[in-house]
Amino acid sequence: MSKRDDKTETRTGGEPGVERVVDRHLGNAIHLFLSALALLIFVAAIIAAFETVARDFPKLWRQSDEYGVLHQIIQSILLVAIAAELGLLLLFHRTSAAIEVVIFVIARKMVTPDISALELLLGAAALAGLIIVRFYYLPNKKLDVD
């Protein structure tokens, strides 16, 4: 037997069978786990959206502090949007979904009443920068509309 015949699969660049099996099953397990997390987040977002509509919207007509109630509704809606985009990120691992999650987080932070002018300015600049990145620098799948 020559030395050339004694090479292992690792030395020749091949992947050992055990490694292939572990990679495939571990990858499937991780994908299943992330899908379950996305489903849980989606269910929580549906429950939160229903609670916002059923509990918070009627308060607009009952209380004298409509501004505070509207502020709470906007924060709740943005939180539901964050949850939905996070679910998409866990399922599809798209860069655009990650940027959209950050956009919603910044937007929700900017809605708080105790935000300073500097924080508002920095948030607006960050939102503008993220929107520019999202629409001009990330690949865009255009839909064919007839």
DSSP file (Angstrom, degrees, kcal/mol; ACC not computed):
  #  RESIDUE AA STRUCTURE BP1 BP2  ACC     N-H-->O    O-->H-N    N-H-->O    O-->H-N    TCO  KAPPA ALPHA  PHI   PSI    X-CA   Y-CA   Z-CA
    1    1 A M              0   0    0      0, 0.0     2,-0.1     0, 0.0     5,-0.0   0.000 360.0 360.0 360.0 130.9    0.0    0.0    0.0
    2    2 A S    >>  -     0   0    0      1,-0.1     4,-0.6     0, 0.0     3,-0.5  -0.378 360.0-109.1 -88.3 169.0    1.4    3.4   -1.0
    3    3 A K  G >4 S+     0   0    0      1,-0.2     3,-0.6     2,-0.2     4,-0.2   0.794 115.6  63.2 -68.2 -26.7    1.3    6.5    1.1
    4    4 A R  G >4 S+     0   0    0      1,-0.2     3,-0.9     2,-0.2    -1,-0.2   0.845 100.5  51.8 -67.8 -32.0   -1.1    8.0   -1.4
    5    5 A D  G <4 S+     0   0    0     -3,-0.5    -1,-0.2     1,-0.2    -2,-0.2   0.662  98.6  67.0 -76.7 -16.7   -3.7    5.4   -0.5
    6    6 A D  G << S+     0   0    0     -3,-0.6    -1,-0.2    -4,-0.6    -2,-0.2   0.431  71.2 121.2 -86.0   0.4   -3.4    6.1    3.2
    7    7 A K    <   -     0   0    0     -3,-0.9     2,-0.1    -4,-0.2    -3,-0.0  -0.403  57.5-134.4 -68.7 139.1   -4.9    9.6    3.1
    8    8 A T     >  -     0   0    0     -2,-0.1     4,-1.4     1,-0.1     6,-0.2  -0.334  26.8-101.7 -84.2 172.2   -8.0   10.1    5.2
    9    9 A E  T  4>S+     0   0    0      1,-0.2     5,-2.0     2,-0.2     4,-0.4   0.830 121.8  56.6 -63.7 -31.2  -11.1   11.9    4.0
   10   10 A T  T >45S+     0   0    0      1,-0.2     3,-0.8     3,-0.2    -1,-0.2   0.901 105.4  49.5 -67.9 -40.7  -10.0   15.0    5.9
   11   11 A R  T 345S+     0   0    0      1,-0.2    -1,-0.2     2,-0.1    -2,-0.2   0.814 110.8  49.8 -70.0 -29.2   -6.7   15.2    4.1
   12   12 A T  T 3<5S-     0   0    0     -4,-1.4    -1,-0.2     2,-0.1    -2,-0.2   0.489 119.9-106.3 -88.5  -2.6   -8.3   14.9    0.7
   13   13 A G  T < 5S+     0   0    0     -3,-0.8    -3,-0.2    -4,-0.4    -2,-0.1   0.450  76.5 135.4  93.2   0.2  -10.9   17.6    1.4
   14   14 A G      < -     0   0    0     -5,-2.0    -1,-0.3    -6,-0.2    -2,-0.1  -0.352  55.6-120.4 -77.8 163.4  -13.8   15.1    1.8
   15   15 A E        -     0   0    0     -3,-0.1     5,-0.1    -2,-0.1    -5,-0.1  -0.913  27.5-118.6-106.7 125.8  -16.3   15.4    4.7
   16   16 A P     >  -     0   0    0      0, 0.0     4,-1.9     0, 0.0     3,-0.2  -0.261  22.5-118.8 -60.9 150.2  -16.5   12.4    7.0
   17   17 A G  H  > S+     0   0    0      1,-0.2     4,-2.1     2,-0.2     5,-0.2   0.859 112.9  54.9 -59.5 -38.5  -19.9   10.7    7.1
   18   18 A V  H  > S+     0   0    0      1,-0.2     4,-2.5     2,-0.2    -1,-0.2   0.909 107.0  50.9 -62.5 -41.8  -20.4   11.4   10.8
   19   19 A E  H  > S+     0   0    0      1,-0.2     4,-2.7     2,-0.2    -1,-0.2   0.893 108.8  51.1 -64.2 -40.2  -19.9   15.1   10.2
   20   20 A R  H  X S+     0   0    0     -4,-1.9     4,-2.4     2,-0.2    -1,-0.2   0.921 111.6  47.4 -61.8 -44.6  -22.4   15.1    7.4
   21   21 A V  H  X S+     0   0    0     -4,-2.1     4,-2.6     2,-0.2     5,-0.3   0.925 114.0  46.7 -64.7 -44.8  -25.0   13.4    9.5
   22   22 A V  H  X S+     0   0    0     -4,-2.5     4,-2.9     1,-0.2     5,-0.3   0.924 112.9  49.8 -64.0 -44.5  -24.4   15.8   12.5
   23   23 A D  H  X S+     0   0    0     -4,-2.7     4,-2.3    -5,-0.2    -2,-0.2   0.927 113.6  45.5 -59.7 -45.6  -24.5   18.9   10.3
   24   24 A R  H  X S+     0   0    0     -4,-2.4     4,-2.1    -5,-0.2    -2,-0.2   0.943 118.4  40.7 -65.9 -48.1  -27.7   17.9    8.6
   25   25 A H  H  X S+     0   0    0     -4,-2.6     4,-2.3     2,-0.2    -2,-0.2   0.887 116.5  48.6 -71.7 -38.1  -29.5   16.9   11.8
   26   26 A L  H  X S+     0   0    0     -4,-2.9     4,-2.5    -5,-0.3     5,-0.2   0.912 111.8  50.4 -66.7 -41.3  -28.2   19.8   13.9
   27   27 A G  H  X S+     0   0    0     -4,-2.3     4,-2.3    -5,-0.3    -2,-0.2   0.910 111.8  47.6 -61.8 -42.5  -29.2   22.2   11.1
   28   28 A N  H  X S+     0   0    0     -4,-2.1     4,-2.4     2,-0.2    -2,-0.2   0.897 111.7  50.5 -65.4 -40.0  -32.7   20.8   11.0
   29   29 A A  H  X S+     0   0    0     -4,-2.3     4,-2.3     2,-0.2    -2,-0.2   0.911 111.5  47.5 -65.0 -42.1  -33.0   21.0   14.8
   30   30 A I  H  X S+     0   0    0     -4,-2.5     4,-2.6     2,-0.2     5,-0.2   0.910 112.4  49.6 -65.3 -42.1  -31.9   24.6   14.8
   31   31 A H  H  X S+     0   0    0     -4,-2.3     4,-2.2     1,-0.2    -2,-0.2   0.905 111.7  48.6 -63.5 -41.5  -34.3   25.5   12.0
   32   32 A L  H  X S+     0   0    0     -4,-2.4     4,-2.2     2,-0.2    -2,-0.2   0.897 111.5  50.1 -64.7 -40.7  -37.1   23.7   13.8
   33   33 A F  H  X S+     0   0    0     -4,-2.3     4,-2.3     2,-0.2    -2,-0.2   0.924 111.9  46.9 -63.5 -46.0  -36.3   25.6   17.1
   34   34 A L  H  X S+     0   0    0     -4,-2.6     4,-2.5     1,-0.2    -1,-0.2   0.869 111.1  52.5 -65.4 -35.7  -36.2   29.0   15.3
   35   35 A S  H  X S+     0   0    0     -4,-2.2     4,-2.2    -5,-0.2    -1,-0.2   0.902 109.1  49.4 -65.5 -40.5  -39.5   28.2   13.6
   36   36 A A  H  X S+     0   0    0     -4,-2.2     4,-2.4     2,-0.2    -2,-0.2   0.906 111.4  49.2 -64.6 -41.3  -41.1   27.3   16.9
   37   37 A L  H  X S+     0   0    0     -4,-2.3     4,-2.5     2,-0.2    -2,-0.2   0.917 110.6  50.6 -62.7 -42.5  -39.8   30.6   18.4
   38   38 A A  H  X S+     0   0    0     -4,-2.5     4,-2.3     1,-0.2    -2,-0.2   0.893 110.0  50.4 -62.4 -39.5  -41.2   32.5   15.4
   39   39 A L  H  X S+     0   0    0     -4,-2.2     4,-2.6     2,-0.2    -1,-0.2   0.916 110.3  49.3 -64.7 -43.4  -44.5   30.8   15.9
   40   40 A L  H  X S+     0   0    0     -4,-2.4     4,-2.4     1,-0.2    -2,-0.2   0.914 112.3  47.9 -61.8 -42.5  -44.6   31.7   19.6
   41   41 A I  H  X S+     0   0    0     -4,-2.5     4,-2.3     2,-0.2    -1,-0.2   0.891 111.3  51.2 -65.1 -39.0  -43.7   35.3   18.8
   42   42 A F  H  X S+     0   0    0     -4,-2.3     4,-2.2     2,-0.2    -2,-0.2   0.916 110.3  48.3 -64.6 -43.7  -46.4   35.4   16.1
   43   43 A V  H  X S+     0   0    0     -4,-2.6     4,-2.4     1,-0.2    -2,-0.2   0.918 112.0  49.7 -62.5 -43.2  -49.1   34.1   18.5
   44   44 A A  H  X S+     0   0    0     -4,-2.4     4,-2.6     1,-0.2    -2,-0.2   0.887 109.7  51.6 -62.5 -38.7  -48.0   36.7   21.1
   45   45 A A  H  X S+     0   0    0     -4,-2.3     4,-2.4     2,-0.2    -1,-0.2   0.887 109.4  49.7 -66.5 -38.4  -48.2   39.4   18.5
   46   46 A I  H  X S+     0   0    0     -4,-2.2     4,-2.4     2,-0.2    -2,-0.2   0.924 112.5  47.2 -65.1 -43.7  -51.8   38.3   17.5
   47   47 A I  H  X S+     0   0    0     -4,-2.4     4,-2.6     1,-0.2    -2,-0.2   0.920 113.3  48.5 -63.3 -43.3  -52.8   38.3   21.2
   48   48 A A  H  X S+     0   0    0     -4,-2.6     4,-2.3     2,-0.2    -2,-0.2   0.891 110.8  50.7 -65.1 -39.3  -51.3   41.7   21.8
   49   49 A A  H  X S+     0   0    0     -4,-2.4     4,-2.3     2,-0.2    -2,-0.2   0.922 112.0  47.3 -64.3 -43.4  -52.9   43.2   18.6
   50   50 A F  H  X S+     0   0    0     -4,-2.4     4,-3.0     1,-0.2     5,-0.3   0.926 112.3  49.8 -62.9 -44.4  -56.3   41.9   19.8
   51   51 A E  H  X>S+     0   0    0     -4,-2.6     4,-2.7     1,-0.2     5,-0.8   0.885 109.9  51.5 -61.7 -39.0  -55.8   43.2   23.3
   52   52 A T  I  X>S+     0   0    0     -4,-2.3     5,-1.4     3,-0.2     4,-1.2   0.929 114.8  41.8 -64.1 -45.0  -54.8   46.6   21.8
   53   53 A V  I  <5S+     0   0    0     -4,-2.3     4,-0.3     3,-0.2    -2,-0.2   0.929 121.9  39.5 -68.8 -44.4  -57.9   46.8   19.7
   54   54 A A  I  <5S+     0   0    0     -4,-3.0    -2,-0.2    -5,-0.2    -3,-0.2   0.842 129.7  25.7 -76.9 -33.5  -60.3   45.5   22.3
   55   55 A R  I  <5S+     0   0    0     -4,-2.7     4,-0.4    -5,-0.3    -3,-0.2   0.864 125.9  36.2-100.5 -43.2  -58.9   47.2   25.4
   56   56 A D  I >X<S+     0   0    0     -4,-1.2     3,-0.7    -5,-0.8     4,-0.5   0.870 106.5  59.8 -87.8 -37.3  -57.1   50.4   24.3
   57   57 A F  T >4<S+     0   0    0     -5,-1.4     3,-1.6    -4,-0.3     4,-0.4   0.906 101.7  54.1 -62.6 -41.9  -59.2   51.8   21.4
   58   58 A P  T >> S+     0   0    0      0, 0.0     3,-1.2     0, 0.0     4,-0.8   0.791  96.9  68.4 -62.4 -23.0  -62.4   52.2   23.5
   59   59 A K  H <> S+     0   0    0     -3,-0.7     4,-1.9    -4,-0.4    -2,-0.2   0.741  83.8  72.5 -66.2 -21.2  -60.4   54.3   26.0
   60   60 A L  H << S+     0   0    0     -3,-1.6    -1,-0.2    -4,-0.5    -3,-0.1   0.832 105.3  36.9 -61.6 -31.1  -60.1   57.0   23.3
   61   61 A W  H <4 S+     0   0    0     -3,-1.2    -1,-0.2    -4,-0.4    -2,-0.2   0.611 117.9  50.2 -96.3 -14.3  -63.8   57.8   23.8
   62   62 A R  H  < S+     0   0    0     -4,-0.8     2,-0.2    -3,-0.2    -2,-0.2   0.832  99.7  60.9 -94.9 -35.9  -64.0   57.3   27.6
   63   63 A Q     <  -     0   0    0     -4,-1.9     3,-0.2     1,-0.1     6,-0.0  -0.512  68.1-136.4-100.0 161.8  -61.1   59.3   29.1
   64   64 A S  S    S+     0   0    0      1,-0.2     2,-1.1    -2,-0.2     3,-0.2   0.636  94.7  73.8 -86.6 -14.3  -60.2   62.9   29.1
   65   65 A D     >  +     0   0    0      1,-0.2     4,-1.8     2,-0.1    -1,-0.2  -0.577  52.6 156.7 -99.2  70.7  -56.6   62.2   28.3
   66   66 A E  H  > S+     0   0    0     -2,-1.1     4,-3.0     1,-0.2     5,-0.2   0.843  70.2  59.2 -64.1 -33.5  -56.8   61.2   24.7
   67   67 A Y  H  > S+     0   0    0     -3,-0.2     4,-2.3     2,-0.2    -1,-0.2   0.928 106.4  46.3 -62.8 -45.1  -53.2   62.1   24.0
   68   68 A G  H  > S+     0   0    0      2,-0.2     4,-2.1     1,-0.2    -1,-0.2   0.897 114.5  47.6 -63.7 -41.0  -51.9   59.6   26.6
   69   69 A V  H  X S+     0   0    0     -4,-1.8     4,-2.4     2,-0.2    -2,-0.2   0.927 112.2  49.1 -66.8 -44.3  -54.2   56.8   25.4
   70   70 A L  H  X S+     0   0    0     -4,-3.0     4,-2.5     1,-0.2    -2,-0.2   0.890 109.5  53.2 -61.7 -38.6  -53.2   57.5   21.8
   71   71 A H  H  X S+     0   0    0     -4,-2.3     4,-2.2    -5,-0.2    -1,-0.2   0.914 109.7  48.0 -60.9 -44.0  -49.6   57.4   22.8
   72   72 A Q  H  X S+     0   0    0     -4,-2.1     4,-2.2     2,-0.2    -2,-0.2   0.883 110.7  51.5 -65.2 -39.3  -50.1   54.0   24.5
   73   73 A I  H  X S+     0   0    0     -4,-2.4     4,-2.6     2,-0.2    -2,-0.2   0.923 110.0  49.0 -63.9 -44.5  -51.9   52.7   21.4
   74   74 A I  H  X S+     0   0    0     -4,-2.5     4,-2.4     1,-0.2    -2,-0.2   0.915 111.6  48.9 -63.1 -42.5  -49.1   53.8   19.1
   75   75 A Q  H  X S+     0   0    0     -4,-2.2     4,-1.9     1,-0.2    -1,-0.2   0.898 111.9  49.3 -63.7 -39.6  -46.5   52.1   21.4
   76   76 A S  H  X S+     0   0    0     -4,-2.2     4,-2.1     2,-0.2    -2,-0.2   0.909 110.8  49.4 -66.0 -41.9  -48.5   48.9   21.5
   77   77 A I  H  X S+     0   0    0     -4,-2.6     4,-2.2     1,-0.2    -2,-0.2   0.912 111.2  49.3 -64.4 -42.1  -48.9   48.9   17.7
   78   78 A L  H  X S+     0   0    0     -4,-2.4     4,-2.3     1,-0.2    -1,-0.2   0.864 109.0  53.1 -65.9 -34.4  -45.1   49.4   17.2
   79   79 A L  H  X S+     0   0    0     -4,-1.9     4,-2.1     2,-0.2    -1,-0.2   0.891 108.8  49.2 -66.6 -39.0  -44.4   46.6   19.7
   80   80 A V  H  X S+     0   0    0     -4,-2.1     4,-2.4     2,-0.2    -2,-0.2   0.900 110.7  51.1 -64.3 -40.4  -46.7   44.3   17.7
   81   81 A A  H  X S+     0   0    0     -4,-2.2     4,-2.5     2,-0.2     5,-0.2   0.897 108.4  51.6 -64.2 -39.6  -44.8   45.3   14.5
   82   82 A I  H  X S+     0   0    0     -4,-2.3     4,-2.3     1,-0.2    -1,-0.2   0.923 110.3  49.2 -61.2 -44.0  -41.5   44.6   16.2
   83   83 A A  H  X S+     0   0    0     -4,-2.1     4,-2.1     2,-0.2    -2,-0.2   0.913 111.4  48.9 -63.1 -43.0  -42.7   41.1   17.2
   84   84 A A  H  X S+     0   0    0     -4,-2.4     4,-2.0     1,-0.2    -2,-0.2   0.925 113.3  45.9 -64.0 -45.0  -43.9   40.4   13.6
   85   85 A E  H  X S+     0   0    0     -4,-2.5     4,-2.3     1,-0.2    -1,-0.2   0.863 110.4  54.1 -67.4 -34.9  -40.7   41.5   12.0
   86   86 A L  H  X S+     0   0    0     -4,-2.3     4,-2.3    -5,-0.2    -1,-0.2   0.893 106.8  52.1 -64.9 -39.0  -38.7   39.5   14.6
   87   87 A G  H  X S+     0   0    0     -4,-2.1     4,-1.8     2,-0.2    -2,-0.2   0.913 109.8  48.8 -61.0 -43.3  -40.6   36.4   13.7
   88   88 A L  H  X S+     0   0    0     -4,-2.0     4,-2.9     1,-0.2     5,-0.5   0.896 109.8  52.5 -62.4 -39.9  -39.8   37.0   10.0
   89   89 A L  H  X S+     0   0    0     -4,-2.3     4,-1.7     1,-0.2    -2,-0.2   0.910 108.9  49.1 -63.4 -42.1  -36.2   37.5   10.9
   90   90 A L  H  < S+     0   0    0     -4,-2.3    -1,-0.2     1,-0.2    -2,-0.2   0.848 118.0  40.9 -66.4 -33.2  -36.1   34.2   12.8
   91   91 A L  H  < S+     0   0    0     -4,-1.8    -2,-0.2    -5,-0.2    -1,-0.2   0.923 130.3  19.7 -80.6 -45.7  -37.7   32.3    9.9
   92   92 A F  H  < S-     0   0    0     -4,-2.9    -3,-0.2    -5,-0.2    -2,-0.2   0.583  81.5-140.8-109.5 -12.0  -36.0   33.8    6.8
   93   93 A H     <  +     0   0    0     -4,-1.7     2,-0.3    -5,-0.5    -4,-0.1   0.870  40.5 166.4  54.0  42.3  -32.8   35.4    8.1
   94   94 A R     >  -     0   0    0     -6,-0.3     4,-1.5     1,-0.1    -1,-0.2  -0.694  41.9-140.8 -90.4 141.1  -33.1   38.3    5.7
   95   95 A T  H  > S+     0   0    0     -2,-0.3     4,-2.2     1,-0.2     5,-0.2   0.875 104.1  57.6 -64.0 -37.6  -31.0   41.4    6.2
   96   96 A S  H  > S+     0   0    0      1,-0.2     4,-2.2     2,-0.2    -1,-0.2   0.867 103.8  52.3 -63.8 -35.2  -34.0   43.6    5.3
   97   97 A A  H  > S+     0   0    0      2,-0.2     4,-2.1     1,-0.2    -1,-0.2   0.892 108.1  51.4 -67.4 -38.1  -36.0   42.1    8.2
   98   98 A A  H  X S+     0   0    0     -4,-1.5     4,-1.9     2,-0.2    -2,-0.2   0.916 111.2  47.5 -63.5 -42.5  -33.2   42.8   10.6
   99   99 A I  H  X S+     0   0    0     -4,-2.2     4,-2.3     1,-0.2    -2,-0.2   0.892 110.5  52.2 -66.3 -38.9  -33.1   46.5    9.5
  100  100 A E  H  X S+     0   0    0     -4,-2.2     4,-2.4     2,-0.2    -1,-0.2   0.870 106.5  53.5 -66.6 -35.5  -36.9   46.7    9.7
  101  101 A V  H  X S+     0   0    0     -4,-2.1     4,-2.2     2,-0.2    -1,-0.2   0.938 110.9  46.4 -61.0 -46.1  -36.8   45.4   13.3
  102  102 A V  H  X S+     0   0    0     -4,-1.9     4,-2.5     1,-0.2     5,-0.2   0.878 109.8  54.6 -65.4 -37.2  -34.3   48.1   14.2
  103  103 A I  H  X S+     0   0    0     -4,-2.3     4,-2.5     1,-0.2    -1,-0.2   0.936 110.5  45.4 -60.9 -46.4  -36.4   50.7   12.4
  104  104 A F  H  X S+     0   0    0     -4,-2.4     4,-2.4     2,-0.2    -2,-0.2   0.870 111.6  52.5 -66.5 -35.7  -39.4   49.8   14.5
  105  105 A V  H  X S+     0   0    0     -4,-2.2     4,-2.0     2,-0.2    -2,-0.2   0.926 112.4  44.8 -65.0 -44.0  -37.4   49.8   17.7
  106  106 A I  H  X S+     0   0    0     -4,-2.5     4,-2.1     2,-0.2    -2,-0.2   0.911 112.7  51.5 -65.9 -41.7  -36.1   53.3   17.0
  107  107 A A  H  X S+     0   0    0     -4,-2.5     4,-0.8     1,-0.2    -2,-0.2   0.902 109.8  49.5 -62.3 -40.4  -39.5   54.5   16.0
  108  108 A R  H >< S+     0   0    0     -4,-2.4     3,-0.6     1,-0.2     4,-0.5   0.890 110.3  50.9 -66.2 -38.1  -41.0   53.1   19.3
  109  109 A K  H >< S+     0   0    0     -4,-2.0     3,-0.9     1,-0.2    -1,-0.2   0.865 106.4  55.5 -65.5 -35.2  -38.3   54.8   21.3
  110  110 A M  H 3< S+     0   0    0     -4,-2.1    -1,-0.2     1,-0.2    -2,-0.2   0.676  98.8  62.7 -73.1 -15.7  -39.0   58.1   19.6
  111  111 A V  T << S+     0   0    0     -4,-0.8    -1,-0.2    -3,-0.6    -2,-0.2   0.658  75.8 109.7 -83.5 -15.8  -42.6   58.0   20.6
  112  112 A T    X   -     0   0    0     -3,-0.9     3,-0.9    -4,-0.5    -3,-0.0  -0.323  69.7-135.7 -62.4 141.7  -41.9   58.1   24.3
  113  113 A P  T 3  S+     0   0    0      0, 0.0    -1,-0.1     0, 0.0    -3,-0.0   0.747  97.4  59.8 -73.6 -22.0  -42.9   61.4   25.9
  114  114 A D  T 3  S+     0   0    0      2,-0.0     2,-0.3     0, 0.0    -2,-0.1   0.026  74.9 128.5 -97.0  30.3  -39.7   61.9   27.9
  115  115 A I    <   -     0   0    0     -3,-0.9     2,-0.1    -5,-0.1    -5,-0.0  -0.637  54.9-128.5 -85.1 140.6  -37.3   61.9   25.0
  116  116 A S     >  -     0   0    0     -2,-0.3     4,-2.2     1,-0.1     5,-0.2  -0.371  21.9-109.9 -83.7 167.2  -34.9   64.8   24.7
  117  117 A A  H  > S+     0   0    0      1,-0.2     4,-2.4     2,-0.2     5,-0.2   0.872 119.3  51.9 -64.7 -37.0  -34.4   66.9   21.6
  118  118 A L  H  > S+     0   0    0      2,-0.2     4,-2.8     1,-0.2     5,-0.2   0.916 109.8  48.5 -66.0 -42.8  -30.9   65.4   21.0
  119  119 A E  H  > S+     0   0    0      1,-0.2     4,-2.4     2,-0.2    -2,-0.2   0.887 111.5  50.7 -63.8 -38.1  -32.3   61.8   21.2
  120  120 A L  H  X S+     0   0    0     -4,-2.2     4,-2.3     2,-0.2    -2,-0.2   0.914 111.8  47.0 -64.2 -43.7  -35.1   62.8   18.8
  121  121 A L  H  X S+     0   0    0     -4,-2.4     4,-2.2     2,-0.2    -2,-0.2   0.922 113.9  47.0 -64.3 -45.4  -32.6   64.3   16.4
  122  122 A L  H  X S+     0   0    0     -4,-2.8     4,-2.5     1,-0.2    -2,-0.2   0.883 112.2  51.0 -64.7 -38.2  -30.3   61.2   16.6
  123  123 A G  H  X S+     0   0    0     -4,-2.4     4,-2.7    -5,-0.2    -2,-0.2   0.904 109.8  49.2 -64.9 -41.5  -33.3   58.9   16.2
  124  124 A A  H  X S+     0   0    0     -4,-2.3     4,-2.4     2,-0.2    -2,-0.2   0.899 112.6  47.9 -65.2 -40.0  -34.5   60.8   13.1
  125  125 A A  H  X S+     0   0    0     -4,-2.2     4,-2.5     2,-0.2    -2,-0.2   0.904 112.3  49.3 -66.4 -40.6  -31.0   60.6   11.6
  126  126 A A  H  X S+     0   0    0     -4,-2.5     4,-2.6     2,-0.2    -2,-0.2   0.914 111.5  49.1 -65.1 -42.2  -30.8   56.9   12.4
  127  127 A L  H  X S+     0   0    0     -4,-2.7     4,-2.5     2,-0.2     5,-0.2   0.923 111.7  48.8 -62.1 -43.9  -34.2   56.2   10.8
  128  128 A A  H  X S+     0   0    0     -4,-2.4     4,-2.3     1,-0.2    -2,-0.2   0.925 112.6  48.3 -62.4 -43.7  -33.2   58.2    7.7
  129  129 A G  H  X S+     0   0    0     -4,-2.5     4,-2.4     1,-0.2    -2,-0.2   0.913 112.6  47.6 -63.3 -42.8  -30.0   56.2    7.5
  130  130 A L  H  X S+     0   0    0     -4,-2.6     4,-2.7     2,-0.2    -1,-0.2   0.876 111.3  50.5 -67.5 -37.0  -31.6   52.9    7.9
  131  131 A I  H  X S+     0   0    0     -4,-2.5     4,-2.3     2,-0.2     5,-0.3   0.905 110.7  49.6 -67.1 -40.0  -34.3   53.7    5.3
  132  132 A I  H  X>S+     0   0    0     -4,-2.3     4,-2.4    -5,-0.2     5,-0.6   0.935 113.4  46.2 -62.0 -46.1  -31.6   54.7    2.8
  133  133 A V  I  X>S+     0   0    0     -4,-2.4     4,-1.6     1,-0.2     5,-0.9   0.921 112.7  51.6 -61.0 -43.8  -29.7   51.5    3.5
  134  134 A R  I  <5S+     0   0    0     -4,-2.7     4,-0.3     1,-0.2    -2,-0.2   0.905 120.0  31.1 -62.1 -44.2  -32.9   49.5    3.2
  135  135 A F  I  <5S+     0   0    0     -4,-2.3    -1,-0.2    -5,-0.1    -2,-0.2   0.740 129.9  30.3 -92.7 -23.2  -34.1   50.9   -0.1
  136  136 A Y  I  <5S+     0   0    0     -4,-2.4    -3,-0.2    -5,-0.3    -2,-0.2   0.715 124.7  33.5-109.3 -23.8  -30.8   51.7   -1.9
  137  137 A Y  I  <<S+     0   0    0     -4,-1.6    -3,-0.2    -5,-0.6    -4,-0.1   0.588  99.7  76.3-114.3 -11.4  -28.2   49.2   -0.7
  138  138 A L  S   <S-     0   0    0     -5,-0.9     2,-0.0    -4,-0.3     0, 0.0  -0.778  92.3 -96.9 -98.3 146.9  -30.0   46.0   -0.1
  139  139 A P        -     0   0    0      0, 0.0     2,-0.5     0, 0.0   -43,-0.1  -0.352  40.5-149.2 -61.5 139.3  -31.1   43.7   -2.9
  140  140 A N        -     0   0    0     -4,-0.1     2,-0.9    -5,-0.1    -5,-0.0  -0.948   6.7-146.8-117.0 124.0  -34.8   44.4   -3.8
  141  141 A K        -     0   0    0     -2,-0.5     2,-0.4     2,-0.0     0, 0.0  -0.810  21.9-151.2 -88.7 110.3  -37.1   41.7   -5.1
  142  142 A K        -     0   0    0     -2,-0.9     2,-0.4     1,-0.0    -2,-0.0  -0.649   7.4-133.9 -85.5 136.5  -39.4   43.5   -7.5
  143  143 A L        -     0   0    0     -2,-0.4     2,-0.8     1,-0.0    -1,-0.0  -0.701  14.9-126.2 -88.2 138.9  -42.8   42.1   -7.9
  144  144 A D        -     0   0    0     -2,-0.4     2,-0.5     2,-0.0    -1,-0.0  -0.763  30.2-173.0 -85.2 114.3  -44.2   41.8  -11.4
  145  145 A V              0   0    0     -2,-0.8    -2,-0.0     1,-0.1     0, 0.0  -0.939 360.0 360.0-112.0 124.0  -47.6   43.5  -11.4
  146  146 A D              0   0    0     -2,-0.5    -1,-0.1     0, 0.0    -2,-0.0   0.440 360.0 360.0 -93.3 360.0  -49.7   43.2  -14.5
